[in-house]
Amino acid sequence: MNCIIIDDEPLAIGVLTSYCEDLGGINIKGTFTNPFDALGILSKENINLVFLDIEMPQINGIDFLKTIDHKPLFVFTTAYPQYAIEGFELNAVDYLVKPIPFMRFVKAINRAKEILELRTQNSKSADNLTSSSGGSGSIDQFIFVKSDYDNVKVKLEAIKYIQGLKDYLKIHTNSSKPVITLMSFKNMQAKLPSSMFIRVHRSFIVNINQINSIQRSRIVIDDMRIPIGDIYRDEFMRRIGLG
């Protein structure tokens, strides 16, 4: 895995470099205290992962990321947890709050590897589809669920949250009409990418990218306030960088 580190603090760069060396399998292609200095390597080399600080004097890390057309995977590393929601809205692999424990670093790397493997599989599938059809094709990220007598295609990015209703699940999407399916939470979670979805209550799975705000023990998605269960709280708060 090729990665670069962008952080205005040399000490933070040193910690991440040491972690990468201890873990192994990570090729650090460059370290930068000024994010603009990293643009050259991002455009010329195949960088799989970027460790990106947020509060930097030259430019905010989030704003810098928005300037990149073809984004690699990235992990935010910062001392400021208030940026967590915005970070996940940009599809961050993870959000690490300084000082970063080594095991949290390992979990972030494992997530990045899983996403890279999934992208590779999808790319191969797309190539096979193009070869078999003789033309260009693309694969959307979606799932099929059985609703009544039909197998309904639901795009992952359109799912806001999933609500449990006894033996049924109610999939709330950007469409006005939810999809109701006879399925367990366990089987549903097996269909969903863990980088995007998380269970926050015995009756709810949420799309992290759809979260508007967090109010004490509730998640706000549009006009819906979803409770955070006690047994799910620590994992959820960790995932969004507040734990």
SVG drawing of the C-alpha trace seen along z (x, -y; Angstrom):
<svg xmlns="http://www.w3.org/2000/svg" viewBox="-46 -30 56 43">
<polyline fill="none" stroke="black" stroke-width="0.4" points="0.0,0.0 1.5,-3.3 0.8,-6.2 1.8,-9.8 1.5,-11.8 0.5,-15.5 0.8,-17.2 2.3,-20.6 3.7,-19.0 7.0,-17.0 6.3,-15.1 3.0,-13.8 4.6,-12.8 7.3,-10.9 4.6,-9.0 2.7,-7.9 6.0,-7.0 7.0,-4.9 3.5,-3.2 3.8,-2.4 7.2,-0.9 6.1,1.2 3.0,2.5 4.8,3.3 3.3,3.5 3.0,-0.3 5.2,-2.1 5.6,-5.8 6.1,-7.7 6.5,-11.1 5.8,-13.2 4.8,-16.9 4.3,-19.7 2.7,-21.9 -0.2,-20.2 0.4,-22.0 3.8,-20.3 1.9,-16.9 0.0,-17.8 2.8,-16.7 3.2,-13.2 -0.6,-12.8 -0.9,-13.5 2.1,-11.5 2.2,-8.3 -0.3,-5.7 -1.0,-6.8 -3.5,-4.5 -3.9,-6.3 -3.3,-9.8 -3.0,-10.6 -4.3,-14.1 -4.2,-16.6 -7.0,-19.2 -5.8,-22.3 -2.8,-23.5 -1.6,-27.1 -1.5,-26.9 -5.0,-25.4 -7.6,-23.4 -7.2,-19.7 -10.9,-19.4 -10.6,-22.3 -7.4,-20.9 -9.1,-17.5 -11.9,-19.3 -9.3,-20.6 -8.2,-17.1 -10.1,-15.7 -9.1,-12.1 -9.1,-11.4 -7.2,-8.4 -8.4,-6.9 -7.7,-9.2 -7.6,-9.2 -8.0,-12.4 -5.6,-12.8 -6.4,-15.7 -6.6,-17.0 -10.0,-18.5 -12.9,-16.0 -15.6,-18.5 -14.7,-17.9 -15.7,-14.2 -19.1,-14.5 -17.8,-16.6 -14.9,-14.2 -17.2,-11.2 -19.4,-13.1 -16.3,-13.2 -16.1,-9.4 -13.1,-9.3 -11.8,-5.8 -11.4,-6.8 -11.0,-9.8 -8.1,-9.5 -8.0,-11.9 -4.5,-12.8 -2.7,-11.4 -3.4,-8.3 -3.1,-4.9 -1.3,-2.3 -4.3,0.1 -6.6,-2.6 -4.1,-3.2 -4.1,0.5 -7.9,0.6 -7.8,-2.4 -5.2,-0.6 -7.3,2.6 -10.3,0.6 -8.3,-1.0 -7.1,2.5 -10.6,3.8 -11.8,0.9 -8.9,1.3 -9.6,5.0 -13.3,4.3 -12.3,1.6 -10.0,4.1 -12.8,6.7 -15.2,4.2 -12.7,3.1 -12.1,6.7 -15.9,7.2 -16.3,4.0 -13.5,5.2 -15.3,8.5 -18.6,6.8 -16.9,4.6 -15.3,7.5 -18.4,9.6 -20.6,6.8 -18.1,5.3 -18.6,1.8 -18.0,-0.4 -19.8,0.3 -19.9,-0.7 -21.1,0.9 -23.1,-1.1 -23.0,-0.3 -26.3,1.2 -28.1,4.1 -31.2,6.1 -33.8,6.8 -37.0,8.8 -40.1,6.6 -43.5,8.3 -43.0,10.3 -40.2,8.2 -36.4,8.0 -35.9,4.3 -32.6,2.6 -31.6,0.0 -28.6,-2.3 -26.4,-2.4 -25.8,-6.1 -29.6,-6.7 -30.2,-4.9 -30.6,-7.2 -31.3,-4.7 -32.9,-1.3 -35.5,-0.8 -36.5,2.6 -40.2,3.4 -40.6,6.8 -39.7,9.3 -39.4,6.6 -36.9,3.9 -38.0,0.5 -35.3,-1.0 -35.7,-4.8 -34.1,-6.4 -34.0,-9.7 -37.2,-8.5 -40.5,-9.4 -41.6,-5.8 -39.5,-3.5 -38.8,0.2 -40.1,2.8 -38.4,6.2 -38.6,9.4 -35.0,9.7 -33.0,9.8 -30.6,7.0 -27.8,9.6 -28.5,10.5 -28.9,6.8 -25.6,5.8 -23.9,8.5 -25.0,6.8 -23.9,3.3 -20.3,1.9 -19.2,1.3 -17.3,-1.8 -20.6,-3.5 -23.2,-1.9 -23.3,-1.3 -25.8,0.1 -26.6,-2.5 -29.6,-0.9 -31.3,2.5 -33.8,1.0 -31.7,-1.2 -28.8,-1.1 -27.7,-4.5 -25.7,-5.7 -22.9,-7.8 -22.8,-10.0 -26.5,-11.0 -26.0,-12.2 -26.9,-15.9 -25.9,-16.3 -25.7,-14.5 -27.7,-15.8 -26.7,-14.2 -27.9,-10.6 -29.6,-11.0 -28.7,-11.2 -30.4,-13.6 -31.1,-12.7 -33.4,-15.2 -36.4,-15.5 -35.8,-12.0 -34.1,-11.7 -32.7,-8.3 -31.7,-7.0 -28.2,-5.8 -28.4,-2.5 -26.1,-2.2 -24.4,1.0 -23.7,-0.7 -22.7,-4.1 -18.9,-3.5 -18.4,-2.0 -20.5,-4.7 -18.7,-7.6 -15.3,-6.0 -16.3,-5.7 -17.1,-9.4 -14.1,-10.4 -15.8,-11.5 -14.9,-8.5"/>
</svg>
